[in-house]
Protein backbone atom coordinates (compact mmCIF):
# COMPACT_ATOMS: atom_id res chain seq x y z
CA UNK A 1 0.00 0.00 0.00
CA UNK A 2 2.65 2.52 1.06
CA UNK A 3 4.78 1.67 -1.96
CA UNK A 4 1.83 2.09 -4.31
CA UNK A 5 1.16 5.54 -2.83
CA UNK A 6 4.82 6.54 -3.04
CA UNK A 7 5.24 7.04 0.72
CA UNK A 8 7.11 3.85 1.64
CA UNK A 9 10.15 5.87 2.76
CA UNK A 10 7.97 7.76 5.31
CA UNK A 11 5.47 5.11 6.46
CA UNK A 12 6.35 2.13 8.63
CA UNK A 13 4.00 -0.74 9.46
CA UNK A 14 5.45 -1.88 12.76
CA UNK A 15 3.10 -4.69 13.74
CA UNK A 16 2.26 -5.28 17.40
CA UNK A 17 4.12 -2.96 19.79
CA UNK A 18 4.31 -2.88 23.57
CA UNK A 19 6.05 0.50 23.76
CA UNK A 20 3.30 2.69 22.31
CA UNK A 21 3.36 5.35 25.07
CA UNK A 22 7.12 5.78 24.58
CA UNK A 23 6.67 6.02 20.81
CA UNK A 24 3.87 8.58 21.17
CA UNK A 25 5.96 10.67 23.55
CA UNK A 26 8.55 11.01 20.75
CA UNK A 27 6.00 12.13 18.14
CA UNK A 28 5.47 15.77 17.22
CA UNK A 29 1.69 15.25 16.98
CA UNK A 30 -0.89 12.47 16.73
CA UNK A 31 -3.58 12.49 14.05
CA UNK A 32 -6.72 10.37 13.86
CA UNK A 33 -8.18 11.06 10.43
CA UNK A 34 -11.13 8.66 10.52
CA UNK A 35 -13.90 9.22 8.01
CA UNK A 36 -16.30 6.72 9.64
CA UNK A 37 -17.65 6.76 13.15
CA UNK A 38 -15.36 6.14 16.12
CA UNK A 39 -16.87 5.23 19.47
CA UNK A 40 -14.20 6.68 21.79
CA UNK A 41 -10.78 6.64 20.11
CA UNK A 42 -8.42 5.56 22.87
CA UNK A 43 -5.47 6.43 20.64
CA UNK A 44 -6.33 10.08 21.15
CA UNK A 45 -6.73 9.65 24.91
CA UNK A 46 -3.30 7.97 25.03
CA UNK A 47 -1.75 10.76 22.94
CA UNK A 48 -3.24 13.40 25.22
CA UNK A 49 -1.99 11.51 28.29
CA UNK A 50 1.61 11.77 27.08
CA UNK A 51 1.18 15.45 26.19
CA UNK A 52 1.13 15.22 22.42
CA UNK A 53 -0.83 17.76 20.40
CA UNK A 54 -3.73 15.82 18.88
CA UNK A 55 -5.88 16.26 15.82
CA UNK A 56 -9.00 14.28 15.17
CA UNK A 57 -11.81 14.28 12.67
CA UNK A 58 -15.18 15.14 14.15
CA UNK A 59 -16.72 11.66 14.03
CA UNK A 60 -18.27 9.61 16.81
CA UNK A 61 -16.79 10.21 20.24
CA UNK A 62 -13.74 12.18 19.07
CA UNK A 63 -15.33 15.44 20.20
CA UNK A 64 -15.68 13.98 23.70
CA UNK A 65 -11.88 13.89 23.86
CA UNK A 66 -10.78 16.85 21.75
CA UNK A 67 -12.19 20.31 22.35
CA UNK A 68 -11.06 22.39 19.36
CA UNK A 69 -8.34 24.93 20.19
CA UNK A 70 -8.46 23.97 23.88
CA UNK A 71 -6.64 20.61 24.03
CA UNK A 72 -6.26 19.73 20.34
CA UNK A 73 -7.75 20.36 16.93
CA UNK A 74 -11.00 18.96 15.57
CA UNK A 75 -11.62 18.99 11.81
CA UNK A 76 -14.46 17.76 9.60
CA UNK A 77 -13.94 14.27 8.13
CA UNK A 78 -12.85 14.12 4.50
CA UNK A 79 -11.34 17.63 4.57
CA UNK A 80 -7.65 17.23 3.68
CA UNK A 81 -6.95 20.99 3.46
CA UNK A 82 -8.39 21.62 6.93
CA UNK A 83 -6.50 18.60 8.26
CA UNK A 84 -3.23 19.93 6.77
CA UNK A 85 -3.90 23.36 8.29
CA UNK A 86 -4.55 21.79 11.70
CA UNK A 87 -1.30 19.80 11.46
CA UNK A 88 0.63 22.98 10.63
CA UNK A 89 -0.99 24.71 13.59
CA UNK A 90 -0.14 22.02 16.17
CA UNK A 91 3.47 21.97 14.96
CA UNK A 92 3.76 25.72 15.69
CA UNK A 93 4.86 27.06 19.10
CA UNK A 94 1.25 28.09 19.83
CA UNK A 95 0.03 24.63 18.91
CA UNK A 96 2.58 22.95 21.18
CA UNK A 97 0.71 24.43 24.17
CA UNK A 98 -2.25 22.25 23.18
CA UNK A 99 -0.22 19.19 24.13
CA UNK A 100 0.40 20.49 27.63
CA UNK A 101 -3.29 21.30 28.09
CA UNK A 102 -4.24 17.91 26.60
CA UNK A 103 -2.12 16.11 29.17
CA UNK A 104 -3.68 17.94 32.11
CA UNK A 105 -7.15 17.36 30.67
CA UNK A 106 -6.51 13.63 30.10
CA UNK A 107 -5.22 13.17 33.64
CA UNK A 108 -8.34 14.87 34.98
CA UNK A 109 -11.00 13.23 32.76
CA UNK A 110 -9.64 9.87 31.61
CA UNK A 111 -7.69 8.38 34.49
CA UNK A 112 -8.26 4.68 35.26
CA UNK A 113 -9.62 5.68 38.68
CA UNK A 114 -12.21 7.96 37.07
CA UNK A 115 -13.29 5.21 34.63
CA UNK A 116 -13.60 2.76 37.53
CA UNK A 117 -15.71 5.20 39.53
CA UNK A 118 -17.97 5.87 36.54
CA UNK A 119 -18.43 2.14 35.96
CA UNK A 120 -19.15 1.60 39.64
CA UNK A 121 -21.73 4.38 39.46
CA UNK A 122 -23.49 2.64 36.56
CA UNK A 123 -23.62 -0.64 38.47
CA UNK A 124 -24.86 1.05 41.61
CA UNK A 125 -27.68 2.78 39.73
CA UNK A 126 -28.69 -0.51 38.11
CA UNK A 127 -28.71 -2.31 41.46
CA UNK A 128 -30.70 0.47 43.14
CA UNK A 129 -33.25 0.60 40.32
CA UNK A 130 -33.59 -3.19 40.44
CA UNK A 131 -34.09 -3.19 44.21
CA UNK A 132 -36.75 -0.47 43.92
CA UNK A 133 -38.49 -2.35 41.08
CA UNK A 134 -38.58 -5.53 43.18
CA UNK A 135 -39.99 -3.61 46.14
CA UNK A 136 -36.92 -4.23 48.28
CA UNK A 137 -36.30 -0.52 48.77
CA UNK A 138 -38.63 2.50 48.96
CA UNK A 139 -38.84 4.55 45.75
CA UNK A 140 -37.29 7.61 47.42
CA UNK A 141 -34.10 5.75 48.43
CA UNK A 142 -30.96 7.65 47.42
CA UNK A 143 -27.47 6.24 46.95
CA UNK A 144 -24.65 7.47 49.16
CA UNK A 145 -21.75 9.05 47.25
CA UNK A 146 -19.70 6.68 45.07
CA UNK A 147 -16.58 7.87 46.82
CA UNK A 148 -17.36 8.23 50.52
CA UNK A 149 -14.56 10.78 50.71
CA UNK A 150 -16.01 13.00 47.96
CA UNK A 151 -17.91 15.08 50.48
CA UNK A 152 -15.82 14.31 53.56
CA UNK A 153 -12.84 16.17 54.88
CA UNK A 154 -9.70 15.13 56.64
CA UNK A 155 -9.18 16.11 60.28
CA UNK A 156 -7.29 19.14 58.96
CA UNK A 157 -10.42 20.24 57.01
CA UNK A 158 -8.88 19.38 53.63
CA UNK A 159 -10.15 16.99 50.98
CA UNK A 160 -8.73 13.47 51.14
CA UNK A 161 -5.69 12.61 49.05
CA UNK A 162 -6.11 9.79 46.53
CA UNK A 163 -3.63 7.74 48.57
CA UNK A 164 -6.14 7.87 51.44
CA UNK A 165 -8.92 6.25 49.41
CA UNK A 166 -7.89 2.70 50.35
CA UNK A 167 -7.36 2.26 54.05
CA UNK A 168 -7.69 -0.62 56.54
CA UNK A 169 -11.19 -1.00 58.04
CA UNK A 170 -9.97 -0.37 61.60
CA UNK A 171 -8.68 3.10 60.60
CA UNK A 172 -12.08 4.32 59.32
CA UNK A 173 -14.33 6.60 61.34
CA UNK A 174 -17.83 5.51 62.34
CA UNK A 175 -19.33 7.69 59.56
CA UNK A 176 -17.01 6.17 56.95
CA UNK A 177 -17.91 2.65 58.10
CA UNK A 178 -21.62 3.54 57.91
CA UNK A 179 -21.19 4.71 54.29
CA UNK A 180 -19.46 1.46 53.35
CA UNK A 181 -22.19 -0.57 55.07
CA UNK A 182 -24.85 1.30 53.07
CA UNK A 183 -22.92 0.59 49.88
CA UNK A 184 -22.71 -3.09 50.82
CA UNK A 185 -26.50 -3.17 51.27
CA UNK A 186 -27.01 -1.71 47.80
CA UNK A 187 -24.59 -4.20 46.24
CA UNK A 188 -26.17 -7.12 48.12
CA UNK A 189 -29.10 -7.02 45.71
CA UNK A 190 -26.72 -7.31 42.81
CA UNK A 191 -25.45 -10.68 44.02
CA UNK A 192 -28.92 -12.11 44.74
TIMARVO-116053 format. One record per residue (C-alpha): residue in one letter; x, y, z; residue number from 1. Coordinates in nm, 2 decimals. Each point is the difference from the previous one (the first is absolute). Layout:
# TIMARVO-116053
+------+--------+--------+--------+-----+
: type :      X :      Y :      Z : seq :
+------+--------+--------+--------+-----+
:    A :      X :      Y :      Z : NUM :
...
+------+--------+--------+--------+-----+
END
This chain:
# TIMARVO-116053
+------+--------+--------+--------+-----+
: type :      X :      Y :      Z : seq :
+------+--------+--------+--------+-----+
:    X :   0.00 :   0.00 :   0.00 :   1 :
:    X :   0.27 :   0.25 :   0.11 :   2 :
:    X :   0.21 :  -0.08 :  -0.31 :   3 :
:    X :  -0.30 :   0.04 :  -0.23 :   4 :
:    X :  -0.06 :   0.34 :   0.15 :   5 :
:    X :   0.36 :   0.10 :  -0.02 :   6 :
:    X :   0.04 :   0.05 :   0.37 :   7 :
:    X :   0.19 :  -0.32 :   0.09 :   8 :
:    X :   0.30 :   0.21 :   0.12 :   9 :
:    X :  -0.21 :   0.19 :   0.25 :  10 :
:    X :  -0.25 :  -0.27 :   0.12 :  11 :
:    X :   0.08 :  -0.30 :   0.21 :  12 :
:    X :  -0.23 :  -0.28 :   0.09 :  13 :
:    X :   0.15 :  -0.12 :   0.33 :  14 :
:    X :  -0.24 :  -0.28 :   0.09 :  15 :
:    X :  -0.08 :  -0.06 :   0.37 :  16 :
:    X :   0.18 :   0.23 :   0.24 :  17 :
:    X :   0.02 :   0.01 :   0.38 :  18 :
:    X :   0.17 :   0.34 :   0.02 :  19 :
:    X :  -0.27 :   0.22 :  -0.15 :  20 :
:    X :   0.01 :   0.26 :   0.28 :  21 :
:    X :   0.37 :   0.05 :  -0.05 :  22 :
:    X :  -0.04 :   0.02 :  -0.38 :  23 :
:    X :  -0.28 :   0.26 :   0.04 :  24 :
:    X :   0.21 :   0.21 :   0.23 :  25 :
:    X :   0.26 :   0.03 :  -0.28 :  26 :
:    X :  -0.26 :   0.11 :  -0.26 :  27 :
:    X :  -0.05 :   0.37 :  -0.09 :  28 :
:    X :  -0.38 :  -0.06 :  -0.02 :  29 :
:    X :  -0.26 :  -0.27 :  -0.03 :  30 :
:    X :  -0.27 :   0.00 :  -0.26 :  31 :
:    X :  -0.31 :  -0.21 :  -0.02 :  32 :
:    X :  -0.15 :   0.07 :  -0.35 :  33 :
:    X :  -0.29 :  -0.24 :   0.01 :  34 :
:    X :  -0.28 :   0.05 :  -0.25 :  35 :
:    X :  -0.24 :  -0.25 :   0.16 :  36 :
:    X :  -0.13 :   0.01 :   0.35 :  37 :
:    X :   0.22 :  -0.07 :   0.30 :  38 :
:    X :  -0.15 :  -0.09 :   0.34 :  39 :
:    X :   0.27 :   0.15 :   0.23 :  40 :
:    X :   0.34 :  -0.01 :  -0.17 :  41 :
:    X :   0.24 :  -0.10 :   0.28 :  42 :
:    X :   0.29 :   0.08 :  -0.23 :  43 :
:    X :  -0.08 :   0.37 :   0.05 :  44 :
:    X :  -0.04 :  -0.05 :   0.38 :  45 :
:    X :   0.34 :  -0.16 :   0.01 :  46 :
:    X :   0.16 :   0.28 :  -0.21 :  47 :
:    X :  -0.15 :   0.26 :   0.23 :  48 :
:    X :   0.12 :  -0.19 :   0.31 :  49 :
:    X :   0.36 :   0.03 :  -0.12 :  50 :
:    X :  -0.04 :   0.36 :  -0.09 :  51 :
:    X :  -0.01 :  -0.02 :  -0.38 :  52 :
:    X :  -0.19 :   0.26 :  -0.20 :  53 :
:    X :  -0.29 :  -0.20 :  -0.15 :  54 :
:    X :  -0.22 :   0.05 :  -0.31 :  55 :
:    X :  -0.31 :  -0.20 :  -0.06 :  56 :
:    X :  -0.28 :   0.00 :  -0.25 :  57 :
:    X :  -0.34 :   0.08 :   0.14 :  58 :
:    X :  -0.15 :  -0.34 :  -0.01 :  59 :
:    X :  -0.16 :  -0.21 :   0.28 :  60 :
:    X :   0.15 :   0.06 :   0.34 :  61 :
:    X :   0.31 :   0.20 :  -0.11 :  62 :
:    X :  -0.16 :   0.32 :   0.11 :  63 :
:    X :  -0.04 :  -0.14 :   0.35 :  64 :
:    X :   0.38 :  -0.01 :   0.02 :  65 :
:    X :   0.11 :   0.29 :  -0.21 :  66 :
:    X :  -0.14 :   0.35 :   0.06 :  67 :
:    X :   0.11 :   0.21 :  -0.30 :  68 :
:    X :   0.28 :   0.25 :   0.08 :  69 :
:    X :  -0.02 :  -0.09 :   0.37 :  70 :
:    X :   0.19 :  -0.34 :   0.01 :  71 :
:    X :   0.03 :  -0.09 :  -0.37 :  72 :
:    X :  -0.15 :   0.07 :  -0.34 :  73 :
:    X :  -0.32 :  -0.14 :  -0.13 :  74 :
:    X :  -0.06 :   0.00 :  -0.38 :  75 :
:    X :  -0.29 :  -0.12 :  -0.22 :  76 :
:    X :   0.06 :  -0.35 :  -0.15 :  77 :
:    X :   0.10 :  -0.02 :  -0.36 :  78 :
:    X :   0.16 :   0.35 :   0.01 :  79 :
:    X :   0.37 :  -0.04 :  -0.09 :  80 :
:    X :   0.07 :   0.38 :  -0.02 :  81 :
:    X :  -0.15 :   0.06 :   0.34 :  82 :
:    X :   0.19 :  -0.30 :   0.14 :  83 :
:    X :   0.33 :   0.13 :  -0.15 :  84 :
:    X :  -0.07 :   0.35 :   0.15 :  85 :
:    X :  -0.06 :  -0.16 :   0.34 :  86 :
:    X :   0.32 :  -0.20 :  -0.02 :  87 :
:    X :   0.19 :   0.32 :  -0.09 :  88 :
:    X :  -0.16 :   0.17 :   0.30 :  89 :
:    X :   0.09 :  -0.27 :   0.26 :  90 :
:    X :   0.36 :   0.00 :  -0.12 :  91 :
:    X :   0.03 :   0.37 :   0.07 :  92 :
:    X :   0.11 :   0.14 :   0.34 :  93 :
:    X :  -0.36 :   0.10 :   0.07 :  94 :
:    X :  -0.13 :  -0.35 :  -0.09 :  95 :
:    X :   0.26 :  -0.17 :   0.23 :  96 :
:    X :  -0.19 :   0.15 :   0.30 :  97 :
:    X :  -0.30 :  -0.21 :  -0.10 :  98 :
:    X :   0.21 :  -0.31 :   0.09 :  99 :
:    X :   0.06 :   0.13 :   0.35 : 100 :
:    X :  -0.37 :   0.08 :   0.05 : 101 :
:    X :  -0.09 :  -0.34 :  -0.15 : 102 :
:    X :   0.21 :  -0.18 :   0.26 : 103 :
:    X :  -0.16 :   0.18 :   0.29 : 104 :
:    X :  -0.34 :  -0.05 :  -0.14 : 105 :
:    X :   0.06 :  -0.38 :  -0.06 : 106 :
:    X :   0.13 :  -0.04 :   0.35 : 107 :
:    X :  -0.31 :   0.17 :   0.14 : 108 :
:    X :  -0.27 :  -0.17 :  -0.22 : 109 :
:    X :   0.14 :  -0.33 :  -0.12 : 110 :
:    X :   0.19 :  -0.15 :   0.29 : 111 :
:    X :  -0.06 :  -0.37 :   0.08 : 112 :
:    X :  -0.13 :   0.10 :   0.34 : 113 :
:    X :  -0.26 :   0.23 :  -0.16 : 114 :
:    X :  -0.11 :  -0.28 :  -0.25 : 115 :
:    X :  -0.03 :  -0.24 :   0.29 : 116 :
:    X :  -0.21 :   0.24 :   0.20 : 117 :
:    X :  -0.23 :   0.07 :  -0.30 : 118 :
:    X :  -0.04 :  -0.38 :  -0.05 : 119 :
:    X :  -0.07 :  -0.05 :   0.36 : 120 :
:    X :  -0.26 :   0.28 :  -0.01 : 121 :
:    X :  -0.18 :  -0.18 :  -0.29 : 122 :
:    X :  -0.01 :  -0.32 :   0.19 : 123 :
:    X :  -0.13 :   0.16 :   0.31 : 124 :
:    X :  -0.28 :   0.18 :  -0.19 : 125 :
:    X :  -0.10 :  -0.33 :  -0.16 : 126 :
:    X :   0.00 :  -0.18 :   0.34 : 127 :
:    X :  -0.20 :   0.28 :   0.16 : 128 :
:    X :  -0.26 :   0.01 :  -0.28 : 129 :
:    X :  -0.03 :  -0.38 :   0.01 : 130 :
:    X :  -0.05 :   0.00 :   0.38 : 131 :
:    X :  -0.27 :   0.27 :  -0.03 : 132 :
:    X :  -0.17 :  -0.18 :  -0.28 : 133 :
:    X :  -0.01 :  -0.32 :   0.21 : 134 :
:    X :  -0.14 :   0.19 :   0.29 : 135 :
:    X :   0.31 :  -0.06 :   0.22 : 136 :
:    X :   0.06 :   0.37 :   0.05 : 137 :
:    X :  -0.23 :   0.30 :   0.02 : 138 :
:    X :  -0.02 :   0.21 :  -0.33 : 139 :
:    X :   0.15 :   0.30 :   0.17 : 140 :
:    X :   0.32 :  -0.19 :   0.10 : 141 :
:    X :   0.31 :   0.19 :  -0.10 : 142 :
:    X :   0.35 :  -0.14 :  -0.05 : 143 :
:    X :   0.28 :   0.13 :   0.23 : 144 :
:    X :   0.30 :   0.15 :  -0.19 : 145 :
:    X :   0.20 :  -0.23 :  -0.22 : 146 :
:    X :   0.31 :   0.12 :   0.17 : 147 :
:    X :  -0.08 :   0.03 :   0.37 : 148 :
:    X :   0.28 :   0.26 :   0.02 : 149 :
:    X :  -0.14 :   0.22 :  -0.27 : 150 :
:    X :  -0.19 :   0.21 :   0.25 : 151 :
:    X :   0.21 :  -0.08 :   0.31 : 152 :
:    X :   0.30 :   0.19 :   0.13 : 153 :
:    X :   0.31 :  -0.11 :   0.17 : 154 :
:    X :   0.05 :   0.10 :   0.37 : 155 :
:    X :   0.19 :   0.30 :  -0.13 : 156 :
:    X :  -0.31 :   0.11 :  -0.20 : 157 :
:    X :   0.15 :  -0.08 :  -0.34 : 158 :
:    X :  -0.13 :  -0.24 :  -0.26 : 159 :
:    X :   0.15 :  -0.35 :   0.01 : 160 :
:    X :   0.30 :  -0.09 :  -0.21 : 161 :
:    X :  -0.04 :  -0.28 :  -0.25 : 162 :
:    X :   0.25 :  -0.21 :   0.21 : 163 :
:    X :  -0.25 :   0.02 :   0.28 : 164 :
:    X :  -0.28 :  -0.16 :  -0.20 : 165 :
:    X :   0.10 :  -0.36 :   0.10 : 166 :
:    X :   0.05 :  -0.04 :   0.36 : 167 :
:    X :  -0.03 :  -0.29 :   0.25 : 168 :
:    X :  -0.35 :  -0.04 :   0.15 : 169 :
:    X :   0.12 :   0.06 :   0.36 : 170 :
:    X :   0.13 :   0.35 :  -0.10 : 171 :
:    X :  -0.34 :   0.12 :  -0.13 : 172 :
:    X :  -0.22 :   0.23 :   0.20 : 173 :
:    X :  -0.35 :  -0.11 :   0.10 : 174 :
:    X :  -0.15 :   0.22 :  -0.27 : 175 :
:    X :   0.23 :  -0.15 :  -0.27 : 176 :
:    X :  -0.09 :  -0.36 :   0.12 : 177 :
:    X :  -0.37 :   0.09 :  -0.02 : 178 :
:    X :   0.04 :   0.12 :  -0.36 : 179 :
:    X :   0.17 :  -0.32 :  -0.10 : 180 :
:    X :  -0.27 :  -0.21 :   0.18 : 181 :
:    X :  -0.26 :   0.19 :  -0.20 : 182 :
:    X :   0.19 :  -0.07 :  -0.32 : 183 :
:    X :   0.02 :  -0.37 :   0.09 : 184 :
:    X :  -0.38 :  -0.01 :   0.05 : 185 :
:    X :  -0.05 :   0.15 :  -0.35 : 186 :
:    X :   0.24 :  -0.25 :  -0.16 : 187 :
:    X :  -0.16 :  -0.29 :   0.19 : 188 :
:    X :  -0.29 :   0.01 :  -0.24 : 189 :
:    X :   0.24 :  -0.03 :  -0.29 : 190 :
:    X :   0.13 :  -0.34 :   0.12 : 191 :
:    X :  -0.35 :  -0.14 :   0.07 : 192 :
+------+--------+--------+--------+-----+
END
